[in-house]
Amino acid sequence: MGIVTTIAPVALALIMLGLGASLTVKDFTRVAQNPKDFFIGLFCQLVLLPVVAYFLIIILRTPIELALGVMLIAAAPGGVTSNVLTKFADGDVALSITLTAITSLISIISVNNTHNTQRGHGYSNNDSTDCISTNYVRIRCIFDSKRFY
């Protein structure tokens, strides 16, 4: 458990530091001057990915537990791994980091909306499923008007 709680966060921080050190302000202004790529990426990550995941769940008739996990992963923002893979593929690292930062902020709302959508489709039909021990679901349970923990 020590690796997950101490070494992994430090390693991820060092990776992001290395990626960020290779960029300049010019790279980010290029992203701001050409917002089309950014908005396409944002749309694909926030709308298209969860919709595709939802249809795959329906088509493949996955069990409820797996469906919840797939939808949570689809609603979650990209992270360090996507930025590193973008660097390895000689892609636009500034765009990838910008998308990661913005989708991380938006995920505060989007993950909660995905959870509400699952509840509306019967994927969360009892109280124990609503309050599994992940941070965002705890927040969801705290702000749920029906019960307070």
C-alpha positions in Angstrom: 0.0 0.0 0.0 3.0 2.3 0.6 3.8 2.3 -3.1 0.3 3.5 -4.1 0.1 6.2 -1.4 3.7 7.5 -1.5 5.7 6.5 -4.5 3.0 6.7 -7.2 2.0 10.3 -6.5 5.6 11.4 -6.5 6.3 9.6 -9.7 3.3 11.1 -11.4 4.3 14.6 -10.2 7.8 14.1 -11.6 6.4 12.9 -15.0 4.1 16.0 -15.2 7.0 18.2 -14.2 9.1 16.8 -17.0 6.3 17.2 -19.5 5.6 20.7 -18.4 9.3 21.7 -18.5 9.5 20.8 -22.1 6.7 23.3 -23.0 6.7 27.1 -23.4 4.1 29.8 -23.2 4.1 29.8 -27.0 2.8 26.2 -27.0 -0.2 27.2 -24.9 -0.9 30.4 -26.8 -1.0 28.2 -30.0 -3.7 26.1 -28.4 -5.6 29.2 -27.4 -5.3 30.7 -30.9 -6.6 27.5 -32.6 -9.5 26.5 -30.3 -11.1 24.1 -32.8 -8.8 21.2 -31.8 -9.4 21.9 -28.2 -13.2 21.9 -28.5 -13.2 18.7 -30.7 -11.2 17.0 -28.0 -13.4 18.3 -25.2 -16.6 17.2 -27.0 -15.1 13.7 -27.7 -14.0 13.3 -24.1 -17.0 14.7 -22.3 -19.9 13.6 -24.6 -18.8 11.1 -27.2 -16.9 8.8 -24.9 -19.6 8.3 -22.3 -22.2 7.8 -25.0 -20.1 5.1 -26.7 -19.5 3.5 -23.3 -23.3 3.6 -22.6 -24.2 1.9 -25.9 -21.5 -0.7 -25.4 -23.0 -1.5 -22.0 -26.4 -1.9 -23.5 -25.2 -3.9 -26.5 -23.0 -6.2 -24.5 -25.5 -6.5 -21.6 -22.8 -6.1 -19.0 -23.6 -6.8 -15.3 -24.5 -3.8 -13.2 -21.2 -3.7 -11.3 -19.2 -3.6 -14.5 -21.5 -1.1 -16.1 -21.0 1.3 -13.2 -17.2 0.9 -13.5 -17.2 1.5 -17.3 -19.4 4.6 -16.9 -17.2 6.0 -14.2 -14.1 5.5 -16.3 -15.7 7.0 -19.3 -16.8 10.1 -17.3 -13.4 10.5 -15.7 -10.9 13.0 -17.2 -7.7 11.9 -19.0 -4.6 11.9 -16.9 -0.9 11.7 -16.8 -0.8 8.6 -18.9 -2.6 10.2 -21.9 -0.1 13.1 -21.7 2.9 10.8 -21.6 1.5 8.7 -24.6 1.0 12.0 -26.5 4.6 12.9 -25.9 5.8 9.5 -27.0 3.7 9.7 -30.2 5.1 13.2 -30.9 1.6 14.7 -30.5 0.5 18.1 -29.3 1.5 17.8 -25.6 0.2 21.4 -24.8 -3.2 20.5 -26.2 -3.2 17.2 -24.2 -2.2 19.0 -20.9 -4.8 21.7 -21.5 -7.5 19.1 -22.1 -6.5 17.2 -19.0 -6.6 20.4 -16.9 -10.0 21.6 -18.2 -11.7 18.2 -18.1 -10.4 17.6 -14.6 -12.2 20.7 -13.5 -15.4 19.9 -15.5 -15.4 16.3 -14.1 -16.6 17.7 -10.8 -19.9 18.1 -12.5 -19.8 15.6 -15.4 -19.0 12.5 -13.2 -21.9 13.5 -10.9 -24.2 13.8 -14.0 -23.1 10.4 -15.2 -24.0 8.9 -11.8 -27.4 10.6 -11.9 -28.0 9.2 -15.4 -27.1 5.7 -14.1 -29.6 6.1 -11.3 -32.3 7.1 -13.8 -31.7 3.9 -15.8 -31.9 1.5 -12.9 -28.2 0.9 -12.6 -28.2 2.1 -9.0 -31.3 0.6 -7.4 -30.4 0.4 -3.8 -28.7 2.6 -1.2 -25.6 0.5 -0.8 -24.8 1.0 -4.5 -25.2 4.7 -4.2 -22.7 5.0 -1.4 -19.8 2.8 -2.4 -16.6 4.1 -0.9 -15.2 6.4 -3.6 -14.8 10.1 -2.9 -17.1 11.4 -5.6 -20.0 9.1 -4.5 -19.5 10.2 -0.9 -19.8 13.8 -2.1 -22.9 12.7 -4.1 -24.4 11.1 -1.0 -23.6 14.2 1.1 -25.4 16.5 -1.3 -28.3 14.2 -2.0 -31.4 15.9 -0.6 -32.9 12.6 0.6 -30.3 11.7 3.1 -27.3 13.2 4.9 -24.3 11.2 6.3 
